[in-house]
């Protein structure tokens, strides 16, 4: 909120004045707080990291300098960091009619935090004089009250930096600012959990080319495999329905301000059916005016009978 008008200076008297958006962001060290704050800054938020929480009310008291959207990052390293006091402070700020307050907690499994710190050789802020595992455990216990009270939670254990950036843009990007960034991917159910996606289609109802000897070592990028999948009587009708659904949903996602959309196709091994369907949908969407990016998670994996299950 900016300006020197009486209504801006005294939002209590003018309930119609635009509210100051305040996002308080914290989380475990190494979970991705800095990356999340960088994205918010790119999206036009005023960002302050490791701000002394006890000074927050003073920062918010001057209407002349308050930005429209302010994100405050803090963690166990922040001066005056006392979770119980922060919870009370957030409760008080939430009562102010001139503020729209939200809290976001960035979490991550301990084993993944250990891996990240071991790879980067950085010191954990609470493991200066004790083992890394103990430092992570101590910080988790310290931050638990904030995690319990958070309005939003992002769990980054299975996310890379790009995934986290995309999720932040989806959550905090403004409607109508830019067209959706569209990703079409393929994966194999037998090779791990389905990826984080907005729409997941299971193509295992189609005849599996893996069990055709001359197609086993090929993939959904090869013409022979594509012809085999197209020949399945169930394929065309089901695929047309999927393509029609996606084309109907994409404008609706955009209208809601969703900047990133991920459509995933899965099959057993992630090498044949899902690959072809992802490529085929991307081609259809390009003809409809979209610009999808295609990714194949398991395309380079070996063709293994035990993964594919029993031949039909």
C-alpha positions in Angstrom: 0.0 0.0 0.0 1.5 3.4 -1.0 0.5 7.0 -1.0 -0.2 9.7 1.5 -4.0 10.0 1.3 -5.9 9.9 4.6 -7.5 6.5 3.7 -4.0 5.0 3.1 -2.7 6.4 6.3 -5.6 5.1 8.3 -6.8 1.8 6.8 -9.0 1.2 9.8 -11.2 4.0 8.7 -11.3 2.8 5.1 -12.1 -0.9 5.0 -12.2 -0.8 1.2 -8.5 0.1 1.0 -6.2 -2.5 -0.5 -4.7 -4.7 2.2 -0.9 -5.0 2.6 0.0 -8.6 1.7 2.4 -10.1 4.2 4.0 -13.5 3.8 6.1 -14.9 6.6 8.3 -17.7 5.3 10.4 -20.1 7.4 11.5 -23.7 7.3 14.4 -26.1 7.9 17.8 -25.0 6.9 18.6 -26.6 3.5 15.0 -27.2 2.7 14.8 -24.4 0.1 13.8 -21.1 1.9 16.3 -19.0 -0.1 15.1 -20.4 -3.4 11.5 -19.7 -2.5 12.4 -16.1 -1.5 14.3 -15.6 -4.8 11.2 -16.6 -6.8 9.0 -14.2 -4.8 11.4 -11.4 -5.6 11.2 -12.3 -9.3 7.4 -12.2 -9.0 7.6 -8.6 -7.7 7.4 -9.1 -4.0 9.5 -7.0 -1.6 11.7 -9.6 0.1 13.7 -9.3 3.3 15.5 -12.4 4.6 16.7 -13.0 8.2 14.8 -9.9 9.4 14.7 -9.5 13.2 11.1 -10.6 13.9 10.8 -8.4 17.0 11.1 -5.4 14.6 8.3 -6.5 12.3 5.6 -4.4 13.9 7.8 -1.3 13.6 8.4 -2.1 9.9 4.7 -2.3 9.3 3.8 0.8 11.2 4.8 3.3 8.4 2.3 3.4 5.6 4.5 5.5 3.4 7.1 2.8 2.9 5.0 -0.4 2.9 5.1 -2.2 -0.4 2.1 -4.0 -1.8 3.4 -7.5 -1.2 6.1 -8.1 1.5 7.7 -11.4 2.2 9.8 -11.8 5.3 12.1 -14.8 5.6 13.4 -16.0 9.0 14.8 -19.2 10.6 16.8 -20.4 13.5 19.7 -18.1 12.6 17.5 -14.9 12.9 18.2 -12.7 15.8 15.6 -12.9 18.5 14.1 -16.1 17.1 11.6 -17.5 19.6 8.9 -19.6 18.0 6.3 -19.1 20.7 6.7 -15.3 20.4 6.4 -15.5 16.6 3.2 -17.5 16.8 1.8 -14.8 19.1 3.0 -12.0 16.8 1.4 -13.6 13.8 -1.9 -13.9 15.7 -1.8 -10.2 16.5 -0.9 -9.1 13.0 -3.7 -11.3 11.6 -6.2 -9.2 13.5 -5.2 -6.0 11.7 -7.8 -4.9 9.1 -5.0 -3.4 6.9 -3.0 -6.6 6.6 -3.5 -9.9 4.8 -1.1 -12.3 6.7 -0.1 -15.8 5.6 2.6 -18.1 6.7 4.6 -20.6 4.6 6.8 -23.4 6.0 9.4 -25.2 3.8 9.9 -28.7 5.1 12.2 -31.6 4.1 12.9 -35.1 5.3 16.0 -35.4 7.6 17.8 -37.9 5.4 17.5 -35.6 2.4 18.8 -32.6 4.4 21.8 -34.8 5.4 22.5 -35.6 1.8 22.3 -32.0 0.7 24.6 -30.8 3.5 27.1 -33.6 2.8 27.1 -32.8 -0.9 27.7 -29.0 -0.4 30.0 -29.4 2.6 28.2 -26.5 4.3 27.8 -26.4 8.0 24.3 -26.7 9.4 23.6 -23.6 11.6 22.7 -25.9 14.6 25.5 -28.4 14.1 28.5 -26.3 14.7 29.6 -28.3 17.7 27.7 -31.6 17.2 26.9 -34.2 14.5 24.8 -33.1 11.6 22.0 -35.4 12.4 21.6 -33.9 15.9 21.6 -30.4 14.5 18.8 -31.2 12.1 16.9 -32.9 14.8 17.3 -30.0 17.2 16.2 -27.5 14.5 13.1 -29.6 13.6 12.0 -29.6 17.3 12.6 -25.9 17.6 10.6 -25.1 14.5 7.7 -27.6 15.1 5.3 -24.9 16.6 5.7 -22.8 13.4 5.2 -25.8 11.2 2.0 -26.7 13.1 0.6 -23.2 12.7 1.7 -22.6 9.1 -1.1 -21.7 6.6 0.8 -23.4 3.8 3.4 -26.2 3.6 5.8 -27.1 0.9 7.6 -30.5 1.3 10.8 -30.4 -0.8 12.2 -33.9 -0.1 11.5 -35.1 -3.7 11.8 -31.7 -5.3 14.8 -30.2 -7.1 15.4 -26.5 -7.2 13.5 -26.1 -10.5 10.5 -28.0 -9.1 10.4 -25.8 -6.0 10.6 -22.6 -8.2 7.7 -23.9 -10.3 5.6 -24.6 -7.3 6.3 -21.2 -5.8 5.3 -19.5 -9.1 2.1 -21.5 -9.2 1.2 -20.5 -5.6 2.1 -16.8 -5.8 2.1 -15.8 -9.4 -0.6 -13.3 -10.3 -3.5 -14.2 -12.6 -3.2 -13.1 -16.2 0.4 -12.1 -16.0 1.7 -14.7 -18.4 0.6 -17.8 -20.3 1.0 -21.1 -18.5 4.3 -23.0 -18.7 3.3 -26.4 -19.9 5.2 -29.6 -19.3 4.2 -33.0 -20.7 6.1 -36.0 -19.2 6.3 -39.7 -19.2 7.3 -42.1 -16.4 7.1 -45.7 -15.3 5.0 -46.7 -12.3 7.4 -49.7 -11.6 10.4 -47.4 -11.4 9.2 -45.1 -8.6 6.4 -42.9 -7.5 4.5 -40.8 -10.0 6.0 -37.3 -10.5 4.5 -34.2 -8.9 1.9 -33.3 -11.6 -1.4 -31.6 -12.0 -2.9 -34.3 -14.2 -1.7 -38.0 -14.3 -3.0 -40.4 -16.9 -2.3 -44.2 -16.5 -1.9 -45.8 -19.9 -1.4 -49.3 -18.6 -4.8 -50.3 -20.1 -3.1 -50.3 -23.6 -1.4 -53.4 -25.0 2.3 -53.4 -23.9 4.8 -53.4 -26.7 7.5 -54.7 -24.3 6.1 -58.2 -24.9 6.5 -58.0 -28.6 10.1 -59.3 -29.2 11.0 -57.0 -32.0 9.6 -53.9 -30.1 11.1 -54.7 -26.6 14.3 -52.8 -27.0 12.6 -49.9 -28.9 10.8 -47.0 -27.3 7.7 -44.9 -27.8 9.8 -42.6 -30.0 10.1 -45.4 -32.7 7.6 -45.7 -35.5 7.1 -49.4 -35.0 6.1 -49.0 -31.4 3.8 -46.0 -32.2 2.1 -48.1 -34.8 1.6 -50.9 -32.3 0.0 -48.6 -29.8 -2.2 -46.9 -32.3 -3.5 -50.4 -33.4 -4.9 -51.0 -30.0 -8.7 -50.6 -30.3 -8.8 -48.8 -26.9 -6.2 -46.2 -27.9 -7.7 -43.6 -30.1 -11.0 -43.0 -28.3 -9.2 -42.8 -24.9 -6.5 -40.5 -26.2 -9.0 -38.2 -27.9 -10.8 -37.8 -24.6 -7.6 -37.0 -22.7 -6.5 -34.5 -25.3 -9.9 -32.8 -25.3 -9.9 -32.6 -21.5 -6.4 -31.1 -21.3 -7.3 -28.5 -23.9 -10.4 -27.5 -22.0 -8.6 -27.3 -18.7 -5.6 -25.3 -19.7 -7.5 -22.0 -20.3 -9.3 -22.6 -16.9 -5.9 -23.1 -15.2 -4.7 -19.8 -16.8 -7.8 -17.9 -15.7 -7.0 -18.9 -12.1 -3.5 -17.6 -12.4 -1.8 -21.0 -12.5 1.5 -20.3 -14.3 2.8 -23.9 -14.5 0.9 -27.0 -15.6 2.4 -30.5 -15.6 0.6 -33.3 -17.4 2.2 -36.8 -16.8 1.6 -40.1 -18.6 2.5 -43.3 -16.9 2.9 -46.9 -18.0 4.6 -49.8 -16.4 8.3 -49.2 -17.4 8.1 -45.7 -18.7 9.6 -46.6 -22.1 6.8 -47.3 -24.6 3.1 -46.4 -24.0 3.7 -43.3 -21.8 6.4 -42.0 -24.0 4.3 -42.2 -27.2 1.3 -40.7 -25.5 3.3 -37.7 -24.1 4.8 -37.0 -27.5 1.4 -37.4 -29.2 -0.3 -35.0 -26.8 2.5 -32.5 -27.2 2.1 -32.6 -30.9 -1.7 -32.1 -30.6 -1.3 -29.2 -28.2 1.3 -27.5 -30.5 -1.3 -27.6 -33.3 -3.8 -26.0 -30.9 -1.4 -23.1 -30.2 0.3 -24.2 -27.0 4.1 -24.6 -26.5 4.7 -27.7 -24.3 8.0 -29.0 -23.0 8.4 -32.8 -23.1 10.3 -34.8 -20.6 10.8 -38.6 -20.4 11.9 -39.7 -16.9 12.6 -43.4 -17.7 13.2 -43.4 -21.4 16.9 -44.4 -20.9 16.1 -47.3 -18.6 16.8 -50.9 -19.5 14.0 -53.1 -20.8 13.5 -55.6 -17.9 10.8 -58.4 -17.9 10.4 -58.4 -14.1 9.6 -54.7 -14.1 7.0 -55.1 -16.8 5.1 -57.9 -15.0 3.5 -60.9 -16.7 2.9 -60.9 -20.4 -0.7 -60.7 -21.4 
